């Protein structure tokens, strides 16, 4: 439904329907009444057009998209998850549940266990904010926003993991389409793919049936950022589908089906290119935009295509306003498409801009 008429066009249509024996010129009663109605009709038709557009799921976002999908399929948006890890504490005192620690960037974590520290000890922690913001590298958590009696210092000697952002509209919509287009039943390939993607933090999955003989299934996953996931996410999916790979039907998989869940491996991509930038733009900002555009492309093809297109990489460079031209483009030191294996995912390692 598309409405783009103005009030004058609507008025003219009204007047054409009025018999000629009635006076319809401007300033007369009929013209004045119909003009007022025409003005209101424009607003009404725009609202009707908006309502009609919402019958198409591709026009829905946010809560409207969630309601549309859950009412028809029961599929709910996957929630953000909290990063967890371990910190090393030095001092003599007691760490209580809820005691806070934080990074220089003010990312806060709380203790999720109580423990007496004598000299040195470790504490399990969880980020207070859900999402990937809580995934911090080693030696990042060194501050205590509130003094803890007897405790001198803290530090995370291992990175924190397991934090994933809330499922974005595109991924939620794609799961809805998959439910309609890929009938999952009786433990078929589509069923395993659906089960894997039902776990918070999983972005995409591939299924290899009979990978290690009869009754075996392998599920390869990537996270919501289309990266190889951490071990905690792999374990969550494993426990959801087939706990401990027993084939006993204690998860989603049927009895007798031995499912092994693994992380995808990285197919590292290095790009070198001689780009010509407009003098009216900041060169470093353009480099960042090119990098982000290529990363977005790699996310789009993750577990969808096994070929990284040389031509498309070139087009992604030229897509950025301020990039005039490029030459000497190489991907992994080649001037051709790059292929990956079934269990691999393309990951951009770096882009070298040749001066």
Buried (B, 14 or more C-beta within 10 A) or exposed (E): EEBEBEBEEBBEEBBEEEEEEEEBEEEEEBBEEBBEBBBEBBEEBEEEEEEEEEEEBEEBEEEEBBEBBBEEEEBEBBEBBBBBBEBBBEBBBEBEEEBBBBBEEEBBBBBBEEBEBEEEBBBBBBBBEBBBBBBBEEEBBBBBEEEBEBBEEBBBEEBBBBBBBBBEBEBBBBBBEBBEEEEBEEBBBBBBBBBBBBBBBBBBBBBBBEBEEEBBBBBBBBBBBBBBBBEBBBBBBBBBBBBEBEBBBEBBBBEEBBBBBBBBBBBEBEBBBBBEBEEEBEBEEBBEBBBEBBBEBBBEBBBEEBEBBBEBBBEBBBEBEBBEEBEEBBBBEEEEEBEBEEBBBBBBEEBEBEE
